Amino acid sequence: MEQQKEMNNYERMEQRMRLNDQNRAEITAFSTLNQETWLGRVGFHAEEKEMVASGEKSPMVRYDGGLVYNYQYDFCIPTNDSEMLWLIRRWNTGERNWGIFNQIYDRVQDLGGIYLIWH
């Protein structure tokens, strides 16, 4: 039983690594197809959350081809979009509900972006 559990953990870790690598490959491919690539995150915590909510910190960065860490971003879009910034700021001011979540998801799709799947 213990050996089975260890194997399952190993398989899950292997799957996570494949998903992380796949996300990085998708970001790279997306950036070759678009003039600009912006990577964004939705949820923040503590001081960082307050900075995003107030507009002091942007939840999005322009992709420069550098290293992307596991779980670092939630989506990529082809433009630095003011509506997306506004939606993410609302989410981080405490308006965490399905309506806002769906608007963020829809906005990524409307802009021709992609959601990253981190496991």
C-alpha positions in Angstrom: 0.0 0.0 0.0 2.8 2.4 0.9 4.6 1.6 -2.4 1.4 2.4 -4.3 1.1 5.7 -2.5 4.7 6.6 -3.3 4.1 5.7 -7.0 0.9 7.9 -7.1 2.9 10.8 -5.6 5.6 10.3 -8.2 3.1 10.2 -11.0 1.3 13.3 -9.8 4.7 15.2 -9.5 5.5 14.0 -13.1 2.2 15.2 -14.3 2.7 18.6 -12.7 6.1 19.0 -14.3 4.5 18.2 -17.7 1.8 20.8 -17.2 4.3 23.4 -16.1 6.5 22.8 -19.1 3.4 22.8 -21.4 2.4 26.2 -20.0 5.8 27.6 -20.6 5.7 26.3 -24.2 2.2 27.8 -24.7 3.5 31.2 -23.5 6.4 31.0 -25.9 4.2 30.0 -28.8 1.7 32.7 -27.9 4.5 35.3 -27.9 5.6 34.3 -31.4 2.1 34.8 -32.8 1.4 38.1 -31.1 3.2 41.4 -31.3 3.0 41.7 -27.5 2.4 39.1 -24.7 1.1 40.2 -21.3 1.2 37.7 -18.4 -1.3 38.2 -15.6 -2.3 36.9 -12.2 -5.7 37.2 -10.6 -5.4 36.4 -6.9 -2.9 38.1 -4.6 -2.5 38.0 -0.8 -1.5 40.3 2.0 0.4 43.5 1.1 0.7 42.5 -2.6 -3.2 42.2 -2.7 -3.5 45.8 -1.3 -1.0 47.1 -3.8 -2.9 45.5 -6.7 -6.3 46.7 -5.4 -5.0 50.3 -5.1 -3.4 50.3 -8.5 0.1 50.7 -6.9 1.1 47.4 -8.5 0.1 46.0 -11.8 -1.2 42.4 -11.9 0.2 42.1 -15.4 3.7 42.2 -16.9 4.9 42.3 -20.4 6.6 39.0 -21.4 10.2 39.5 -22.4 11.1 35.8 -23.1 12.5 35.3 -19.6 12.0 32.4 -17.2 8.4 31.9 -16.0 8.2 30.1 -12.7 5.6 27.4 -11.8 2.3 29.0 -10.8 3.6 32.5 -11.5 0.8 33.6 -13.9 -2.8 32.6 -14.6 -3.2 33.8 -18.2 -1.6 35.6 -21.1 -3.2 38.2 -23.4 -1.9 40.1 -26.4 -2.3 43.6 -24.9 -2.1 45.5 -21.6 -5.8 45.9 -21.2 -7.4 48.5 -18.9 -10.6 46.5 -18.5 -8.7 43.5 -17.4 -6.7 45.6 -14.9 -10.0 47.0 -13.5 -11.5 43.5 -13.2 -8.5 42.1 -11.3 -8.4 45.2 -9.0 -12.1 44.6 -8.2 -11.3 41.0 -7.5 -8.5 42.0 -5.1 -10.6 44.6 -3.3 -12.9 41.9 -2.0 -15.4 41.5 -4.8 -14.5 37.8 -5.1 -17.6 36.3 -6.6 -18.6 34.2 -9.6 -19.7 37.3 -11.6 -16.3 38.9 -11.4 -14.5 35.6 -12.0 -16.6 34.9 -15.1 -15.9 38.5 -16.4 -12.1 37.9 -16.0 -12.4 34.6 -17.8 -14.5 36.0 -20.6 -12.1 39.0 -21.0 -9.2 36.7 -21.5 -11.1 34.9 -24.2 -12.4 38.2 -25.8 -8.8 39.4 -26.1 -7.7 36.1 -27.8 -5.7 35.1 -24.8 -5.2 31.8 -23.0 -5.5 30.5 -19.5 -2.6 28.7 -18.1 -3.3 25.4 -16.3 -1.0 24.9 -13.3 -1.4 21.8 -11.3 
